[in-house]
């Protein structure tokens, strides 16, 4: 039994060290001035910045999206459940598979909303630039819904 003790101590220390390393990987502090919005995550979509995780891989992710003034995001859905917080601007949002301006409601900064998985929705930065923070569990994707004219 005594011969096992050093092995168990090494095993315990290794587990603690790995646990601390994994915990350190989960920590993130991102200052506003360090956020770089890049090309749209998808064609025609808003510019984006990943703050935490990787939206293309399994696991928690947090992104910021920046819509240009007047930018419309036609009906689409995401495979993952997402939460959205409006950080800046007035965000016009509605659920549905067809673009219908009459369904859009204006949401001010501070608004929290959800995008359930595979639930069609559309949005508009009608009055100016809009910045959102989106949290989900990846991998994510956006599936466009063809519009009838």
ABEGO torsion letter per residue (X at the ends): XAAAAAAAAAAAAAAAAAAAAAAAAABBBBBAAABBBBBBABBGBBBBBBABEBAABBEBBBBBBBBBBGBBBBBBBBABBBBBBBABEBBBBBBEABBBAAABBBBBBGBBBBBBBGBBBBBBBAAEBBBBBBBBBOBBBBBBBBBBX
